[in-house]
């Protein structure tokens, strides 16, 4: 029987860090490729018969006016879309509204996240609309300002979202409890490294997932990557709750059950969802740092082992 040579610790560390560097370079190569191909547009844009795009396009931080419509998928992030012509492919808007004028024709799907669709009386919709549709007059005197925020409703929705997220975290810990503990230990001992890893993932994910969603072949992979990112984020949020719970209840495991620690720790974090705007941002940031700790614990195993030794010693 041939015995395989043992891999030294230094070689293993070098391998993990090299793989991490390759992953970061690939993530940075995607936005560079998008910019070089002209698939990304920064700021407001207006397209007519002469200037309409001849390929899929992602518009960031700007309003878009489609005077003659488009024949390719269009993704608009943090901006409104005013449709005067025909859209013959998918239109995805994140953080904005879609206004369909009287001459607008929608032949494909419209998906709006954190926004609504305003439809003129004679606008034609043949595709699927994934948003709330409201009647709208495209006269010049129409007020397009945002609706008044109902504070009580926002608080109720935040509490309901917090309860649902608590249940999701409990499901996660039921399937991968050890992963939660390792992530918590890594976040506790390497907070800066975890935060940087989480921030890198947040910056890279849109440039990886959005181009895949624009093609039929890449859509299943985009959904898989999105599900994986959400799972890692939930693990990170659960780990943060575990840290907070241990801080509140003490670090003696013989006196406190694992489930109680999680519930006590997650409760104050998820209650922040009741605070409009700032609350969801704070919860998202906590989950991002935890997700970064999960990435660090997976890529740099030696750091996770060192951090985990503190759990055994009761120093978490």
C-alpha positions as a Markdown table, in Angstrom:
| # | Residue | x | y | z |
|---|---|---|---|---|
| 1 | Unk | 0.0 | 0.0 | 0.0 |
| 2 | Unk | 1.4 | 3.4 | -1.0 |
| 3 | Unk | 1.4 | 5.9 | 1.8 |
| 4 | Unk | 0.6 | 9.5 | 0.7 |
| 5 | Unk | 3.1 | 12.1 | 1.9 |
| 6 | Unk | 1.8 | 14.3 | 4.8 |
| 7 | Unk | 1.0 | 17.9 | 4.0 |
| 8 | Unk | 2.7 | 20.4 | 6.3 |
| 9 | Unk | 0.8 | 23.1 | 8.1 |
| 10 | Unk | 2.6 | 25.8 | 6.1 |
| 11 | Unk | 1.7 | 24.2 | 2.8 |
| 12 | Unk | -1.9 | 23.9 | 3.9 |
| 13 | Unk | -2.0 | 27.6 | 4.9 |
| 14 | Unk | -0.4 | 28.6 | 1.6 |
| 15 | Unk | -2.9 | 26.6 | -0.3 |
| 16 | Unk | -5.9 | 28.0 | 1.4 |
| 17 | Unk | -4.7 | 31.6 | 1.1 |
| 18 | Unk | -3.9 | 31.0 | -2.6 |
| 19 | Unk | -7.4 | 29.7 | -3.2 |
| 20 | Unk | -8.9 | 32.7 | -1.4 |
| 21 | Unk | -6.7 | 35.1 | -3.5 |
| 22 | Unk | -7.9 | 33.4 | -6.7 |
| 23 | Unk | -11.5 | 33.7 | -5.6 |
| 24 | Unk | -11.1 | 37.4 | -4.9 |
| 25 | Unk | -9.4 | 38.0 | -8.3 |
| 26 | Unk | -12.2 | 36.1 | -10.1 |
| 27 | Unk | -14.8 | 38.2 | -8.3 |
| 28 | Unk | -13.0 | 41.4 | -9.3 |
| 29 | Unk | -12.6 | 40.2 | -12.9 |
| 30 | Unk | -16.3 | 39.9 | -13.3 |
| 31 | Unk | -17.0 | 43.7 | -12.8 |
| 32 | Unk | -14.0 | 44.6 | -15.0 |
| 33 | Unk | -15.4 | 42.4 | -17.8 |
| 34 | Unk | -18.9 | 44.0 | -17.4 |
| 35 | Unk | -17.4 | 47.5 | -17.7 |
| 36 | Unk | -15.3 | 46.6 | -20.7 |
| 37 | Unk | -18.2 | 45.1 | -22.5 |
| 38 | Unk | -20.5 | 48.0 | -21.7 |
| 39 | Unk | -23.0 | 45.9 | -19.8 |
| 40 | Unk | -23.0 | 48.4 | -16.9 |
| 41 | Unk | -24.3 | 51.9 | -17.0 |
| 42 | Unk | -23.8 | 54.3 | -14.1 |
| 43 | Unk | -26.3 | 57.2 | -13.7 |
| 44 | Unk | -29.5 | 58.2 | -15.6 |
| 45 | Unk | -30.1 | 57.1 | -19.1 |
| 46 | Unk | -32.6 | 57.7 | -21.9 |
| 47 | Unk | -33.0 | 55.3 | -24.8 |
| 48 | Unk | -34.8 | 55.9 | -28.1 |
| 49 | Unk | -34.8 | 54.2 | -31.5 |
| 50 | Unk | -31.2 | 55.4 | -32.2 |
| 51 | Unk | -29.6 | 54.8 | -28.8 |
| 52 | Unk | -31.4 | 51.8 | -27.4 |
| 53 | Unk | -29.1 | 49.0 | -26.1 |
| 54 | Unk | -28.2 | 46.1 | -28.4 |
| 55 | Unk | -27.4 | 43.8 | -25.4 |
| 56 | Unk | -28.4 | 43.1 | -21.8 |
| 57 | Unk | -27.8 | 46.1 | -19.6 |
| 58 | Unk | -27.5 | 46.9 | -15.9 |
| 59 | Unk | -28.1 | 50.5 | -14.9 |
| 60 | Unk | -27.0 | 51.6 | -11.4 |
| 61 | Unk | -28.1 | 54.7 | -9.5 |
| 62 | Unk | -30.1 | 56.5 | -12.1 |
| 63 | Unk | -33.5 | 56.9 | -13.7 |
| 64 | Unk | -34.2 | 55.3 | -17.1 |
| 65 | Unk | -36.5 | 56.4 | -19.8 |
| 66 | Unk | -37.4 | 53.9 | -22.6 |
| 67 | Unk | -38.9 | 55.9 | -25.4 |
| 68 | Unk | -38.8 | 53.1 | -28.0 |
| 69 | Unk | -38.6 | 50.1 | -25.7 |
| 70 | Unk | -35.9 | 47.5 | -25.5 |
| 71 | Unk | -35.4 | 44.0 | -26.9 |
| 72 | Unk | -33.0 | 42.7 | -24.3 |
| 73 | Unk | -33.1 | 42.2 | -20.5 |
| 74 | Unk | -32.7 | 45.4 | -18.4 |
| 75 | Unk | -31.8 | 45.6 | -14.7 |
| 76 | Unk | -32.1 | 48.9 | -12.9 |
| 77 | Unk | -30.8 | 49.3 | -9.4 |
| 78 | Unk | -31.7 | 52.4 | -7.3 |
| 79 | Unk | -33.7 | 54.2 | -10.0 |
| 80 | Unk | -37.1 | 54.6 | -11.6 |
| 81 | Unk | -38.0 | 53.3 | -15.1 |
| 82 | Unk | -40.4 | 55.3 | -17.4 |
| 83 | Unk | -41.6 | 53.1 | -20.2 |
| 84 | Unk | -43.1 | 54.8 | -23.3 |
| 85 | Unk | -42.5 | 52.0 | -25.8 |
| 86 | Unk | -42.4 | 48.2 | -25.8 |
| 87 | Unk | -40.4 | 46.0 | -23.6 |
| 88 | Unk | -39.9 | 42.6 | -25.3 |
| 89 | Unk | -37.7 | 41.1 | -22.6 |
| 90 | Unk | -37.4 | 40.9 | -18.8 |
| 91 | Unk | -37.3 | 44.2 | -16.8 |
| 92 | Unk | -36.0 | 44.0 | -13.2 |
| 93 | Unk | -36.0 | 47.0 | -11.0 |
| 94 | Unk | -34.5 | 47.1 | -7.4 |
| 95 | Unk | -35.1 | 50.1 | -5.2 |
| 96 | Unk | -37.3 | 52.1 | -7.7 |
| 97 | Unk | -40.7 | 52.3 | -9.4 |
| 98 | Unk | -41.9 | 51.5 | -13.0 |
| 99 | Unk | -44.1 | 54.0 | -14.8 |
| 100 | Unk | -46.0 | 52.7 | -17.8 |
| 101 | Unk | -47.2 | 55.5 | -20.1 |
| 102 | Unk | -50.3 | 55.3 | -22.3 |
| 103 | Unk | -48.3 | 53.9 | -25.2 |
| 104 | Unk | -46.3 | 51.4 | -23.1 |
| 105 | Unk | -46.5 | 47.7 | -24.1 |
| 106 | Unk | -45.0 | 45.0 | -21.8 |
| 107 | Unk | -44.5 | 41.7 | -23.6 |
| 108 | Unk | -42.3 | 40.0 | -20.9 |
| 109 | Unk | -42.0 | 39.9 | -17.2 |
| 110 | Unk | -41.5 | 42.9 | -14.9 |
| 111 | Unk | -40.1 | 42.3 | -11.4 |
| 112 | Unk | -39.9 | 45.2 | -9.0 |
| 113 | Unk | -38.2 | 44.9 | -5.5 |
| 114 | Unk | -38.8 | 47.7 | -3.0 |
| 115 | Unk | -41.0 | 49.5 | -5.4 |
| 116 | Unk | -44.3 | 49.5 | -7.4 |
| 117 | Unk | -45.6 | 49.6 | -10.9 |
| 118 | Unk | -47.7 | 52.6 | -12.0 |
| 119 | Unk | -49.9 | 51.9 | -15.0 |
| 120 | Unk | -51.6 | 54.3 | -17.3 |
| 121 | Unk | -55.1 | 53.4 | -18.4 |
| 122 | Unk | -54.2 | 52.4 | -22.0 |
| 123 | Unk | -50.9 | 50.7 | -21.1 |
| 124 | Unk | -50.8 | 47.0 | -22.3 |
| 125 | Unk | -49.4 | 44.3 | -20.1 |
| 126 | Unk | -49.0 | 40.9 | -21.6 |
| 127 | Unk | -46.3 | 39.5 | -19.4 |
| 128 | Unk | -46.1 | 38.7 | -15.7 |
| 129 | Unk | -45.8 | 41.5 | -13.2 |
| 130 | Unk | -44.0 | 40.7 | -9.9 |
| 131 | Unk | -45.1 | 43.8 | -8.0 |
| 132 | Unk | -48.0 | 45.9 | -6.8 |
| 133 | Unk | -49.8 | 47.6 | -9.8 |
| 134 | Unk | -51.5 | 50.9 | -9.3 |
| 135 | Unk | -53.5 | 53.0 | -11.7 |
| 136 | Unk | -51.6 | 56.1 | -12.8 |
| 137 | Unk | -52.2 | 59.1 | -15.1 |
| 138 | Unk | -49.2 | 60.1 | -17.1 |
| 139 | Unk | -50.2 | 63.8 | -17.2 |
| 140 | Unk | -47.5 | 66.4 | -16.4 |
| 141 | Unk | -49.2 | 67.3 | -13.1 |
| 142 | Unk | -49.0 | 63.8 | -11.7 |
| 143 | Unk | -47.2 | 63.7 | -8.3 |
| 144 | Unk | -44.6 | 60.9 | -8.3 |
| 145 | Unk | -43.4 | 61.5 | -4.8 |
| 146 | Unk | -43.1 | 58.5 | -2.5 |
| 147 | Unk | -46.2 | 57.6 | -0.5 |
| 148 | Unk | -46.2 | 58.6 | 3.2 |
| 149 | Unk | -44.7 | 55.9 | 5.4 |
| 150 | Unk | -47.0 | 54.3 | 7.9 |
| 151 | Unk | -44.8 | 54.0 | 10.9 |
| 152 | Unk | -47.1 | 51.6 | 12.8 |
| 153 | Unk | -47.3 | 49.3 | 9.8 |
| 154 | Unk | -43.5 | 49.4 | 9.4 |
| 155 | Unk | -43.0 | 48.4 | 13.0 |
| 156 | Unk | -45.5 | 45.6 | 12.7 |
| 157 | Unk | -43.9 | 44.3 | 9.5 |
| 158 | Unk | -40.5 | 44.5 | 11.2 |
| 159 | Unk | -41.6 | 42.5 | 14.2 |
| 160 | Unk | -43.2 | 39.9 | 11.9 |
| 161 | Unk | -40.0 | 39.7 | 9.8 |
| 162 | Unk | -38.0 | 39.3 | 13.0 |
| 163 | Unk | -40.1 | 36.4 | 14.2 |
| 164 | Unk | -39.9 | 34.7 | 10.8 |
| 165 | Unk | -36.1 | 35.2 | 10.8 |
| 166 | Unk | -35.8 | 33.8 | 14.3 |
| 167 | Unk | -37.6 | 30.6 | 13.2 |
| 168 | Unk | -35.2 | 30.4 | 10.1 |
| 169 | Unk | -32.2 | 30.7 | 12.4 |
| 170 | Unk | -33.5 | 28.0 | 14.7 |
| 171 | Unk | -34.0 | 25.7 | 11.6 |
| 172 | Unk | -30.4 | 26.5 | 10.5 |
| 173 | Unk | -28.9 | 25.7 | 13.9 |
| 174 | Unk | -30.9 | 22.4 | 14.0 |
| 175 | Unk | -29.1 | 21.2 | 10.9 |
| 176 | Unk | -25.7 | 22.7 | 11.3 |
| 177 | Unk | -25.1 | 23.5 | 15.0 |
| 178 | Unk | -21.4 | 22.9 | 14.9 |
| 179 | Unk | -21.0 | 25.3 | 12.0 |
| 180 | Unk | -22.7 | 28.0 | 14.1 |
| 181 | Unk | -20.3 | 27.4 | 17.0 |
| 182 | Unk | -17.2 | 27.5 | 14.7 |
| 183 | Unk | -18.5 | 30.7 | 13.0 |
| 184 | Unk | -19.1 | 32.3 | 16.4 |
| 185 | Unk | -15.7 | 31.5 | 17.6 |
| 186 | Unk | -14.1 | 32.9 | 14.5 |
| 187 | Unk | -16.1 | 36.1 | 14.6 |
| 188 | Unk | -15.2 | 36.5 | 18.3 |
| 189 | Unk | -11.4 | 36.2 | 17.8 |
| 190 | Unk | -11.0 | 37.6 | 14.2 |
| 191 | Unk | -13.7 | 40.4 | 13.9 |
| 192 | Unk | -11.7 | 42.6 | 11.5 |
| 193 | Unk | -10.8 | 39.7 | 9.2 |
| 194 | Unk | -14.4 | 38.5 | 9.3 |
| 195 | Unk | -15.8 | 42.0 | 8.5 |
| 196 | Unk | -13.4 | 42.3 | 5.5 |
| 197 | Unk | -14.4 | 38.9 | 4.2 |
| 198 | Unk | -18.1 | 39.6 | 4.5 |
| 199 | Unk | -17.7 | 43.0 | 2.8 |
| 200 | Unk | -15.7 | 41.3 | 0.0 |
| 201 | Unk | -18.6 | 38.8 | -0.5 |
| 202 | Unk | -21.2 | 41.6 | -0.5 |
| 203 | Unk | -19.3 | 43.5 | -3.2 |
| 204 | Unk | -18.7 | 40.5 | -5.3 |
| 205 | Unk | -22.1 | 38.8 | -5.2 |
| 206 | Unk | -24.1 | 41.3 | -7.4 |
| 207 | Unk | -21.4 | 41.2 | -10.1 |
| 208 | Unk | -21.5 | 37.4 | -10.1 |
| 209 | Unk | -25.2 | 36.8 | -9.8 |
| 210 | Unk | -26.7 | 39.6 | -11.9 |
| 211 | Unk | -25.0 | 38.7 | -15.1 |
| 212 | Unk | -26.1 | 35.1 | -14.6 |
| 213 | Unk | -29.7 | 36.1 | -14.2 |
| 214 | Unk | -29.7 | 37.7 | -17.6 |
| 215 | Unk | -29.2 | 34.4 | -19.4 |
| 216 | Unk | -31.5 | 31.4 | -19.4 |
| 217 | Unk | -28.5 | 29.0 | -18.9 |
| 218 | Unk | -27.1 | 30.9 | -16.0 |
| 219 | Unk | -30.3 | 31.5 | -14.1 |
| 220 | Unk | -30.3 | 28.1 | -12.2 |
| 221 | Unk | -26.7 | 28.8 | -11.1 |
| 222 | Unk | -27.7 | 32.3 | -10.0 |
| 223 | Unk | -30.5 | 30.9 | -7.9 |
| 224 | Unk | -28.2 | 28.3 | -6.4 |
| 225 | Unk | -25.6 | 31.0 | -5.6 |
| 226 | Unk | -28.2 | 33.2 | -4.1 |
| 227 | Unk | -29.6 | 30.4 | -1.9 |
| 228 | Unk | -26.0 | 29.6 | -0.7 |
| 229 | Unk | -25.3 | 33.2 | 0.1 |
| 230 | Unk | -28.5 | 33.5 | 2.1 |
| 231 | Unk | -27.7 | 30.3 | 4.0 |
| 232 | Unk | -24.2 | 31.6 | 4.9 |
| 233 | Unk | -25.8 | 34.9 | 6.0 |
| 234 | Unk | -28.3 | 33.1 | 8.2 |
| 235 | Unk | -25.5 | 31.0 | 9.7 |
| 236 | Unk | -23.5 | 34.2 | 10.4 |
| 237 | Unk | -26.6 | 35.9 | 12.0 |
| 238 | Unk | -27.2 | 32.8 | 14.2 |
| 239 | Unk | -23.6 | 32.9 | 15.3 |
| 240 | Unk | -23.9 | 36.5 | 16.2 |
| 241 | Unk | -27.0 | 35.7 | 18.3 |
| 242 | Unk | -25.0 | 32.9 | 20.0 |
| 243 | Unk | -22.3 | 35.4 | 20.9 |
| 244 | Unk | -24.7 | 37.9 | 22.3 |
| 245 | Unk | -26.6 | 35.2 | 24.2 |
| 246 | Unk | -23.4 | 34.0 | 25.8 |
| 247 | Unk | -22.6 | 37.5 | 26.8 |
| 248 | Unk | -26.0 | 38.1 | 28.4 |
| 249 | Unk | -26.4 | 34.8 | 30.1 |
| 250 | Unk | -22.8 | 34.0 | 31.0 |
| 251 | Unk | -20.3 | 31.6 | 29.5 |
| 252 | Unk | -21.0 | 28.5 | 31.7 |
| 253 | Unk | -22.7 | 26.0 | 29.4 |
| 254 | Unk | -23.6 | 23.7 | 32.2 |
| 255 | Unk | -26.1 | 26.3 | 33.5 |
| 256 | Unk | -27.6 | 27.4 | 30.1 |
| 257 | Unk | -29.0 | 25.4 | 27.2 |
| 258 | Unk | -27.8 | 26.0 | 23.7 |
| 259 | Unk | -31.4 | 26.9 | 22.5 |
| 260 | Unk | -31.9 | 29.4 | 25.3 |
| 261 | Unk | -28.6 | 31.1 | 24.5 |
| 262 | Unk | -29.7 | 31.5 | 20.8 |
| 263 | Unk | -33.1 | 32.8 | 21.6 |
| 264 | Unk | -31.9 | 35.3 | 24.2 |
| 265 | Unk | -29.1 | 36.5 | 21.9 |
| 266 | Unk | -31.1 | 36.7 | 18.7 |
| 267 | Unk | -34.1 | 38.5 | 20.3 |
| 268 | Unk | -32.4 | 42.0 | 20.7 |
| 269 | Unk | -30.8 | 41.7 | 17.3 |
| 270 | Unk | -34.0 | 40.9 | 15.5 |
| 271 | Unk | -36.0 | 43.5 | 17.4 |
| 272 | Unk | -34.0 | 46.1 | 15.6 |
| 273 | Unk | -36.0 | 45.2 | 12.5 |
| 274 | Unk | -38.9 | 47.2 | 14.0 |
| 275 | Unk | -36.9 | 50.4 | 13.5 |
| 276 | Unk | -37.5 | 51.6 | 9.9 |
| 277 | Unk | -34.5 | 51.7 | 7.5 |
| 278 | Unk | -31.7 | 51.7 | 10.2 |
| 279 | Unk | -32.9 | 48.5 | 11.8 |
| 280 | Unk | -32.7 | 46.3 | 8.7 |
| 281 | Unk | -29.4 | 47.8 | 7.8 |
| 282 | Unk | -28.0 | 47.0 | 11.3 |
| 283 | Unk | -29.3 | 43.4 | 11.1 |
| 284 | Unk | -27.9 | 43.0 | 7.6 |
| 285 | Unk | -24.5 | 44.3 | 8.8 |
| 286 | Unk | -24.4 | 41.9 | 11.7 |
| 287 | Unk | -25.2 | 39.0 | 9.4 |
| 288 | Unk | -22.5 | 40.1 | 6.9 |
| 289 | Unk | -19.8 | 40.1 | 9.6 |
| 290 | Unk | -21.0 | 36.6 | 10.7 |
| 291 | Unk | -21.0 | 35.4 | 7.1 |
| 292 | Unk | -17.5 | 36.7 | 6.7 |
| 293 | Unk | -16.5 | 34.7 | 9.8 |
| 294 | Unk | -18.0 | 31.6 | 8.2 |
| 295 | Unk | -15.9 | 32.2 | 5.0 |
| 296 | Unk | -12.8 | 32.7 | 7.1 |
| 297 | Unk | -13.4 | 29.6 | 9.1 |
| 298 | Unk | -13.8 | 27.6 | 5.8 |
| 299 | Unk | -10.9 | 29.1 | 3.9 |
| 300 | Unk | -8.4 | 29.4 | 6.8 |
| 301 | Unk | -9.0 | 26.3 | 8.8 |
| 302 | Unk | -6.0 | 26.9 | 11.1 |
| 303 | Unk | -7.6 | 30.1 | 12.4 |
| 304 | Unk | -10.9 | 28.4 | 13.0 |
| 305 | Unk | -9.1 | 25.6 | 15.0 |
| 306 | Unk | -7.3 | 28.2 | 17.1 |
| 307 | Unk | -10.5 | 30.1 | 17.7 |
| 308 | Unk | -12.4 | 26.9 | 18.5 |
| 309 | Unk | -9.9 | 26.0 | 21.2 |
| 310 | Unk | -11.4 | 29.0 | 23.2 |
| 311 | Unk | -14.8 | 27.4 | 23.0 |
| 312 | Unk | -13.5 | 24.2 | 24.6 |
| 313 | Unk | -11.8 | 26.4 | 27.2 |
| 314 | Unk | -15.0 | 28.3 | 27.9 |
| 315 | Unk | -13.6 | 31.7 | 26.6 |
| 316 | Unk | -16.2 | 32.4 | 24.0 |
